[in-house]
Amino acid sequence: MNPIQYQFLPENFENSDPNKFRVEDLKSEEMIISLGPQHPSTHGVLRLEVISDGEWIKEVVPHLGYLHRCFEKHAEALPFNQIIPYVDRLDYMAAMNSEHAYVMAVEKMLDLTGKLPKRIEYIRVLVAELNRIASHFVAIGTYGLDIGAYTPFLWLMRDREEIQRMLEWLSGARMLYNYVWVGGLFYDLPLGFEEKVQELVPVIKNTIKEVKQLVEDNSIFIKRTANVGVLPLNAAINYGCTGPVLRGSGLPFDLRRIDAYSVYPELEFDIPVGEGAMGALGDCWDRNHVRIRECEESLRIIEQCIVALLGDEKRTREFDPQALVPKKIRPKAMDAYVRAENPKGELGFYIRTDGRSDIPQRLKVRACSFHHLSVLPYLAKGTYLADLVAIIGSLDLVMGEVDR
């Protein structure tokens, strides 16, 4: 047996993870730093090729593909209803929201839009907004860790766990739910679910209040995020940014208002935007502030949904959440694109069908995190290495959605 089990060759790393820049092309004092794919500040398996001059960043090149899920190819080999569990695994922090967007796309093709019972629509919005808060809590908490604040992370993860328990009670799964079905829901709300949500709302409100005092008003946090990673509105639009990243730059663009889908037109809520309160408009502080404010608005939506679900749309023995769920989903030959406001931005599904099969001919995902990652080199160029970490966290990327 050969005693040498592994022989190191200098070209191994270059072959497995090729760089855009070569060492021999660097100027004096410049370095190539590989940030990730294991680094915690990259918020997932993202690798950044950084060209630095000391602490000063000259170039940033994102390297993708470490979490490639082959989602679009899987979807083109599965019936429409069996695609939902794969949708969960795109933005795994907000699976309910992703399911809602995909299901609305298929329902549009089946001409079911606006024909579902109101109770189903209110339940969908309720669980989507609960999941929006859970997703934002991870974003805000881990962002605090990036900057150096540990306590808010513990508080937010504690309350997020309560939301996760509620959604697990609802669907049987902690994070990947398969709850929102084409034409309805997997099951009605468990008995007592609405009352438990009512008890949880004031707890979350109090936590948000404490986090705002501990983080947003903290002088260290302000110095690390204000006037850092400033994204002008025209650049945000040109890069295709949506969600809190776009709204942090001052534009109140929210698909819940723009497209007015589900029962959102019947609900009252504001659209928070960045105002440059602590620095420049569209900086890291603004993007984080928008997410905190959106949690407060989601609570307003949840309270209105609970009133409806305990009032005009209360449960009855006759209510069947699967009454309109088709046994076989075979839309007419067409192309359809439907989008929804996910916690991270616009999630869209483009679907093409041939009219004969229950499997889509083509399914393309418009992933907001992919667009937000593309703006990173623009924001990071000419900043310090410590500011790069703050900029990545402010974009709230999830690599399952980037790599698809």
Beta strands, then each sheet from edge to edge (+ up, - down):
strand 1: 30-35
strand 2: 47-53
strand 3: 56-63
strand 4: 180-181
strand 5: 184-185
strand 6: 334-342
strand 7: 345-353
strand 8: 362-366
sheet 1: 1+ 2- 3+
sheet 2: 4+ 5-
sheet 3: 6+ 7- 8+
end
